[in-house]
Amino acid sequence: MCAMFKTIGAMFRTIRALAFPLSRTVLIALLWANRYTVGLWYRSLAQEVRRNGFVPSRLQNLVRGLWTVSNHQTVANSPALRLIGLREVGFEIEARNDWFGRPLVEELLAPVPPYPTTVTAA
């Protein structure tokens, strides 16, 4: 009977290793390497839910904008970009005044609905 439990335990460990191939250390290192992007997503989504509640269409537009900015190599994971928010007619960006990427973020968010984009200083 004991041998059977050892075999079942080994089977579950193998399944878990296949289902979750990344160790905790690798996940922590990945999150740390992208901490500014993770923070941007957290702050932006938390502010949107606090202001307007859970509105799927607004959250979809916000995630589209965050995804667009996060996928661009020049502005992704930048500590200068603090927040991307939604107004009634467009995006609102909160970033440092002296950051070189502000015009690029505006340009990236221009084709993402809703239009247009406004910028405020962080």
Backbone as a ProteinNet text record, in pm:
[ID]
protein_1_A
[PRIMARY]
MCAMFKTIGAMFRTIRALAFPLSRTVLIALLWANRYTVGLWYRSLAQEVRRNGFVPSRLQNLVRGLWTVSNHQTVANSPALRLIGLREVGFEIEARNDWFGRPLVEELLAPVPPYPTTVTAA
[TERTIARY]
82.2	0	85.5	193.2	280.3	350.1	385.3	451.3	358.1	229.1	133.3	125.7	127.9	121.6	248.1	361.6	485.4	476.9	419.2	404.6	306.6	195.7	97.1	156.3	231.3	296.9	397	473.5	569.9	498.3	384.8	307.8	257.1	205.3	155.2	269.1	385.9	500.6	541.8	537.5	571.8	470.2	343	237.6	251.7	278.6	295.4	416.4	524.6	644.6	618.5	536.8	503.5	404.3	310.9	209.5	267.7	361	422.3	573.5	623.4	765.5	857.8	806.1	891.5	893.5	1009.4	1020.5	984.3	968.1	937.2	1048.6	1170.9	1284.8	1282.7	1252.4	1246.7	1131	1016.3	902.4	932.2	998.4	1034.3	1134.4	1231.7	1330.2	1264	1168.5	1095.9	1012.8	944.3	866.1	955.5	1069.8	1161	1218.4	1250.8	1306.8	1204.9	1077.3	970.4	885.4	945.7	870.3	801.4	858.6	795.1	671.8	679	562.3	452.1	487.7	388.7	325.2	406.6	353.4	261.4	298.1	213.5	77.3	78.2	-47.5	-129.7	-66.5	-139	-200.3	-118.7	-169.8	-281.5	-265.1	-363.9	-495.9	-488.6	-611.4	-679	-599.5	-657.7	-727.5	-666.5	-728.9	-858.8	-857.1	-977.4	-1091.6	-1063.4	-1168.6	-1216.4	-1124.4	-1164.5	-1254.1	-1219.8	-1297	-1431.8	-1435.2	-1555.4	-1614.1	-1555	-1604.4	-1560	-1620.3	-1585	-1673	-1623.5	-1694	-1611.6	-1658.5	-1577	-1528.2	-1610.3	-1567.4	-1454	-1462.6	-1355.4	-1227.6	-1241.6	-1124.2	-1060.2	-1142	-1089.2	-1007.8	-1058.5	-983.8	-855.2	-860.1	-741	-636.2	-677.9	-583.9	-523.7	-603.8	-550.1	-439.3	-462.9	-361.7	-238	-257.5	-144.3	-63	-131.4	-63.6	18.7	-36.5	34.9	162.2	153.7	270.4	370.8	323	412.1	486.7	432.9	498.4	602.5	611.5	710.2	839.9	950	1078	1131.2	1106	1163.9	1099.3	969.7	900	856.5	865.3	825.3	920.7	867.7	943.9	1020.2	960.6	1022.8	968.5	1057.6	1009.9	947.1	969.5	915.8	765.5	715	572.1	500.2	417.9	355	214.7	138.3	-2.1	-57.4	-142.7	-222.9	-366.7	-445.1	-584.3	-677.7	-805.1	-907	-991	-1010.8	-1110	-1230.8	-1327.5	-1448.3	-1420.5	-1320.9	-1296	-1156.8	-1075.3	-941.7	-856.7	-729.4	-633.5	-571.3	-531.5	-458.4	-328.5	-217.1	-86.4	-26.6	24.2	95.5	241.1	328.9	471.2	553.1	682	770.6	779.5	792.5	799.2	921.6	1034	1157.4	1178.7	1080.6	1095.8	1084.9	1180.5	1184.7	1072.1	1010.9	912.1	769.7	745.3	607.2	544.9	613.8	552.4	532.6	623.7	611.8	490.8	466.2	349.5	221.6	219	101.9	80	187.3	178.5	130.8	177.4	135.5	-12.1	-61.1	-199.8	-299.4	-250.4	-341	-436.7	-391.6	-487.7	-572.8	-544.1	-620.8	-744.6	-865.2	-984.5	-988	-1045.2	-1103.1	-996.3	-1024.7	-932	-964.8	-885.7	-741	-672.4	-544.8	-464.6	-423.2	-431.8	-383.1	-272	-179.7	-63.8	-59.6	-31.3	-12.2	122.4	178.1	308.6	293.8	396	394.6	451.4
-119.8	0	124.7	127	243.3	272.7	167.3	185.9	254.2	223.3	284.8	436.3	480.5	623.5	695	627.7	687.4	707	611.9	621	732	739.9	845.1	982	992.1	1118.3	1159.6	1064.9	1094.9	1138.8	1076.4	1114.1	1258.9	1295	1431.2	1533.5	1500.1	1591.5	1612.6	1506.8	1518.2	1604.4	1583.4	1663.2	1810	1835.7	1973.5	2038.7	1964.6	2019.7	2051	1970.9	1997.3	2112.8	2121.9	2227.5	2362.8	2365.4	2489.2	2479.5	2500.8	2477.8	2582.2	2700	2803.9	2794.4	2801.9	2797.5	2933.7	2937.8	3064.1	3165.2	3119.1	3209.1	3274.8	3196.8	3251.5	3350.2	3318.5	3410	3540.8	3532.4	3653.8	3736.7	3671	3742.8	3808.9	3740.3	3796.8	3917.7	3907	4020.3	4137.9	4109.6	4217.4	4287.9	4212.5	4271.8	4361.6	4333.5	4411.9	4484.7	4525.6	4583.4	4713.8	4794.3	4921.5	4897.7	4799.5	4766.5	4706.8	4618	4558.4	4667.5	4760.2	4871.2	4960.7	4988.3	5070.2	5003.7	4874.8	4802.5	4805	4779.9	4776.1	4912.4	5018.4	5152.3	5193.7	5167.7	5209	5134.3	5002.5	4924.6	4954.4	4970.5	5000	5135.2	5235	5367.3	5362.7	5290.5	5281.6	5215.2	5108.5	5039.1	5125.6	5198.4	5287.5	5400	5457.9	5572.2	5531.5	5426.9	5395.5	5258.1	5183.1	5048.6	4954.5	4839.2	4737.4	4752.9	4830.7	4851.7	4783	4668.9	4589.7	4665	4749.7	4820.1	4918.4	4987.9	5080.3	5003.7	4893.9	4813.7	4754.6	4717	4663.9	4770.8	4893.6	5001.9	5032.5	5031.4	5058.1	4948.8	4823.7	4712.4	4719.7	4759.3	4776.5	4881.3	4992.5	5097.3	5054.6	4988.3	4940	4837.4	4750.7	4648.5	4713.8	4814.9	4884.3	4949	5015.6	5081.8	4979.1	4872.5	4771.5	4692.3	4685.3	4609.6	4690.1	4819	4902.1	4903.7	4865	4849.1	4978.3	5090.4	5216.5	5266.3	5252.9	5309.9	5205.8	5078.5	4974.6	4971.1	4942.5	4927.3	5054.2	5167.9	5295.4	5346.6	5385.3	5437.9	5576.7	5646.1	5780.8	5779.5	5671.8	5660.7	5606.2	5687.8	5651.4	5592.9	5643.1	5604.5	5627.8	5537.5	5557.7	5541	5643.8	5640.7	5672.1	5647.9	5677.9	5795.6	5887.3	5992.8	5955.3	6042	6012.2	6004.4	6080.7	6085.7	6036.6	5992.3	5948.5	5903.8	5887.2	5844.7	5964	5941.3	6040.5	5974.3	6040.9	5986.3	6070.8	6004.7	6074	6029.1	6123.2	6092.7	6214.9	6194	6305.9	6401.2	6530	6632	6617.2	6577.1	6570.8	6435.6	6350.1	6217	6225	6162.7	6167.9	6088.6	5995.1	5905.8	5955.6	6072.1	6122.8	6137.8	6201.8	6212.1	6076.1	5984.2	5850.5	5775.7	5789.3	5724.7	5784.7	5916.5	5980.4	5926.2	5911.5	5860.1	5714.9	5635.7	5495.6	5482.5	5570	5560.4	5629	5706	5779.3	5687.5	5576.2	5491.8	5400.6	5394.9	5307.9	5384	5325.4	5396.6	5403.8	5497.9	5622.1	5727.5	5816.8	5923.5	6047	6145.8	6169.1	6145.2	6178.2	6153.8	6286.8	6298.6	6416.4	6373	6464.1	6432	6523.9	6466.5	6545.1	6509.2	6600.1	6577.7	6491.7	6411.1	6324.4	6396.5
0	0	0	74.6	84.7	-48.7	-120.8	-250.3	-349.2	-340.3	-430	-406.5	-281	-252.1	-299	-292.2	-342.7	-492.6	-561.7	-707.1	-745.1	-674.5	-702.6	-670.8	-559.7	-525.5	-631.1	-682.8	-788.9	-915.3	-943.2	-1061.8	-1048.7	-931.2	-911.3	-917.2	-864.1	-872.8	-1017.7	-1097.5	-1238.8	-1313	-1284.6	-1349.4	-1310	-1181.1	-1135.1	-1200.8	-1216.6	-1281.1	-1428	-1493.5	-1633.2	-1646.6	-1552.7	-1558.7	-1520.9	-1426.6	-1379.2	-1395.4	-1518.3	-1543	-1480.6	-1447.7	-1391.2	-1239.2	-1184.6	-1038.9	-980.3	-850	-784.4	-804.1	-800.6	-817.7	-954.5	-1057.3	-1193.1	-1205	-1146.5	-1151.7	-1079.3	-963.8	-890	-969.7	-1030.8	-1112.6	-1232.5	-1294.4	-1408.4	-1366.6	-1254	-1204.2	-1166.7	-1105.2	-1066.3	-1189.1	-1290.9	-1413.2	-1482.5	-1464	-1527.5	-1423.7	-1313.8	-1202.7	-1238.9	-1325.5	-1361.7	-1448.8	-1536	-1617.9	-1531.3	-1440.2	-1349.4	-1263.8	-1215.1	-1135.8	-1216.1	-1341.4	-1429.1	-1448	-1477.7	-1495.9	-1367.6	-1254.4	-1127.2	-1095	-1102.2	-1069.3	-1163.7	-1292.8	-1392.4	-1374.4	-1358.5	-1341.9	-1208	-1101.9	-970.4	-971.3	-1033.6	-1039.1	-1119.8	-1230	-1313.2	-1236.9	-1165.7	-1090.4	-974.2	-909.2	-799.7	-849.6	-963	-1015.2	-1071.3	-1154.1	-1230.9	-1202.6	-1112.9	-1088.9	-1200.2	-1204.2	-1302.5	-1425.8	-1523	-1648.9	-1757.9	-1810.5	-1902.8	-2026.3	-2085.4	-2206.9	-2176.5	-2063.4	-2025.7	-1992	-1919.4	-1886.2	-2011.7	-2107.8	-2233.7	-2306.3	-2312.5	-2376.7	-2301.8	-2169.1	-2088.9	-2109	-2107.9	-2128.3	-2268.1	-2366.6	-2502.6	-2505.4	-2436.8	-2431	-2353.6	-2239.6	-2161	-2240.3	-2311.4	-2391.5	-2502.2	-2565.4	-2672.5	-2619.8	-2507.2	-2449	-2397.6	-2336.2	-2279	-2385.3	-2505.1	-2611.1	-2687.9	-2661.9	-2732.1	-2652.5	-2715.2	-2645.2	-2585.9	-2649.7	-2603.5	-2474.8	-2462.1	-2346.6	-2243.6	-2277.5	-2183.3	-2064.7	-1948.4	-1824.5	-1787.4	-1812.7	-1779.1	-1646.3	-1554.7	-1425.8	-1438.3	-1549.6	-1567.5	-1596.8	-1654.3	-1685.2	-1562.9	-1500.5	-1374.2	-1390.5	-1487.7	-1493.1	-1632.4	-1675.1	-1795.3	-1750.5	-1772.2	-1729.4	-1844.5	-1822.3	-1922.9	-1877.1	-1968.1	-1949.3	-2032.3	-2036.2	-2113.4	-2263.4	-2309.8	-2454.8	-2493.9	-2401.7	-2440.7	-2323.5	-2351.8	-2250.3	-2179.9	-2056.3	-1979.1	-1935.3	-1959.9	-1925.9	-1815.1	-1712.5	-1606.2	-1614.2	-1648.3	-1664.5	-1625.1	-1603.8	-1571.1	-1689.3	-1658.6	-1763.2	-1853.3	-1795.5	-1872.1	-1941	-1942.3	-2001.4	-2153.1	-2221.2	-2367.7	-2432.8	-2362.3	-2422.3	-2423.3	-2365.1	-2361.9	-2499.9	-2594.8	-2728.4	-2794.7	-2768.4	-2826.6	-2769.7	-2640.8	-2579.9	-2636.4	-2652.9	-2715.3	-2855.8	-2929.8	-3066.8	-3067.7	-2972.2	-2964.3	-2928.3	-2840.2	-2794.8	-2888.2	-2983.1	-3073.1	-3149.6	-3207.3	-3281.2	-3193.2	-3063.5	-2972.7	-2926.9	-2946.2	-2901.4	-2749.7	-2686.8	-2737.1	-2762.6	-2854.6	-2891.1	-2809.8	-2798.7	-2808.8	-2674.7	-2664.1	-2545.2	-2483.8	-2350.8	-2280.9	-2186	-2157.9	-2076.4	-1955.8	-1838.7	-1718.3	-1658.2	-1581.6	-1519.6	-1394.4	-1370	-1251.4	-1132.5
[MASK]
++++++++++++++++++++++++++++++++++++++++++++++++++++++++++++++++++++++++++++++++++++++++++++++++++++++++++++++++++++++++++

